[in-house]
Amino acid sequence: GLPDNYARGRIIGDYRRLALYGVNQLIKAKKADLAKVDGQMSEHKVRLREEINAQIGALQDILSMAASYGFDISRPAENAVEAVQWVYFAYLAAVKEQDGAAMSLGNASSFLDIFIERDIEAGLLDEEAAQELIDQFVMKLRLVRHLRPGSYDEIFGGDPTWVTESIGGILHDGRTKVTRTSFRFLQTLYNLGPSPEPNLTVLWSQNLPEGFKQFCAQVSIDTSSIQYENDDLMRGTRGSDDYGIACCVSYQEIGKSIQHFGARANLPKALLIALNGGREEHDGVEVVKNIPALQEGVLDYDLVLDVFKRTLAELARVYAKAMYIIHYMHDRYYYEKAQMAFVDSDPRIDIAYGAAGISIIADSLSAIKYAKVTPVRNEKGLTVDFIIEGEYPQYGNDDDRVDNIAKEVTKFFIGELRKHATYKNSTPTLSLLTITSNVMYGSNTGATPDGRKAGEAFAPGANPMHGRDNSGAIASLNSVCKLDYRDAQDGISNTFSMVPKSLGDSREEQVDNLVSALSGYFKQGAHHLNVNVLNRETLIDAYEHPENYPQLTIRVSGYAVNFVRLSRAHQLEVITRTFHSCM
């Protein structure tokens, strides 16, 4: 289905269902669903019957797989050991069948805690054995690997699998989802050492237990291995309190909804196409029709905005058409029957579009509006550089003049995407996320009006461009906060790096300050934050002496990665990012 030889990923099966019900009950439920799809036939009903039949077959195969290991999963799990084993079998079936770019776990920790605490109360487990059980589970999750083409590493540097486990959060009735097993999952980063997988994601609420907030901050300071997402925002906007994070930053109600992954569009390239009369900036091929050539000399903001919006509208049309075809074909030839066996038979679906380079767009349009920007063109009339006269407000410094440009472009693009038909009537969402493809996007994009040179990497996700957020950490965070989650419900990724001293001198002071920063950031309506607490010199030394840093883990853009497994180009890009030395 995809124009690559790996699957679409981004679907989370409710792997808890295997431990809760066993295969026999799940098959019975699927057969009942199949019987209900009757009466006057339609294309939707015929396709749904075919899919449910495939899911029933997958459940039978999973039963056989577990039996080959000596386990009978036809029945529900009866104790903690079985609960962990059953959940693992369900996930194992998914990763054996599919090599999706993101094979996320969901929210297993709170669920497994019920079995573990019951066994502890019954005297069947003690705390040491409970932690060992989670350690062993995490070891198995860390072992997941897929064969990948070389081009995969250009987009997803470091070979991530996104075994994303969502930890924490609050229920609608005010109860916390934090359990002892939430702590146990985080503790694996000490017992087993830091690691990118599983992609541990804390669902941050203002009402989380203070002790848990403090421990999360401590783990971030010690390992730079976890990310945070705004539980209060997602519950309020999306509606469910039983959800997980697919891949990096994407909400998904577990077992009730799925997501069709739509990658992302290169917005700076779209701007250059607009500035070149609809032509691609490198070879001059016309890719968007009816875009008028701009007059020579200093760029006029209103004229640029007009042709840019025309280009975005055409980009949205082509993008939506491509996603419709891709996901139709993926269902036809590579349907995720093992994962979908653990999802409601007719789930809600999001089509997850994406946009890369929002900070370049904001800065470029700001430069055109507030400074004087003159294109430098070659003999074909294509832009090769830009001359900037004067200063302009730059995204990342809490300046509404430029921050609002980023906000409005995001709103316009998702508005255009929503105009188009979607496969299976899925709901369009948008992410501001690049993974590590910001390097690849940059290498294929010419010079832009913000002063970025041809081939230079984009900033990751919704981050400000490297070195431009020079008004301190809080100002940088405030700029990203202004992006409206309602316009980017697939996620707004922000990767944030601080030197340890910026948080204070003592460990207690550092932990308290990081908790305060996270609470303040999310209270303003921000969606996501990767947290790195380390010195740039550490990364430089790891670049030069990788043998000394076998477990050095950092957050990049929605996931964690072993730094020394990144390509040299990706390593250098990470090193050049802003490291905040003061709040």
Secondary structure, 3 states (H helix, E strand, C coil): CCCCCCCCCCCCCCCHHHHHHHHHHHHHHHHHHHHHCCCCCCHHHHHHHHHHHHHHHHHHHHHHHHHHCCCCCCCCCCCHHHHHHHHHHHHHHHHHHCCCCCCCCECHHHHHHHHHHHHHHCCCCCHHHHHHHHHHHHHHHHCCCCCCCHHHHHHCCCCCCCCEEEEECECCCCCECCCHHHHHHHHHHHHCCCCCCCEEEEEECCCCCHHHHHHHHHHHHHHCCCEEEEHHHHHHHHCCCCEEEECCCEEEECCCEEEEECCCEEHHHHHHHHHCCCECCCCCCECCCCCCCCCCCCCCHHHHHHHHHHHHHHHHHHHHHHHHHHHHHHHHHCCCHHHHCCCCCCCEEEEEEEEECHHHHHHHHHHHHHCEEEEEECCCCCEEEEEEECCCCCCCCCCHHHHHHHHHHHHHHHHHHCCCCCHHHCEEEEEECCCCCHHHHHHCCCCCCCCCCCCCCCCCCCCCCCCCCCCCHHHHHHHHHCCCHHHCCCEECCEEEECHHHHCCCHHHHHHHHHHHHHHHHHCCCCEEEEEECCHHHHHHHHHCHHHCCCCEEECCCCEEEHHHCCHHHHHHHHCCCCECCC
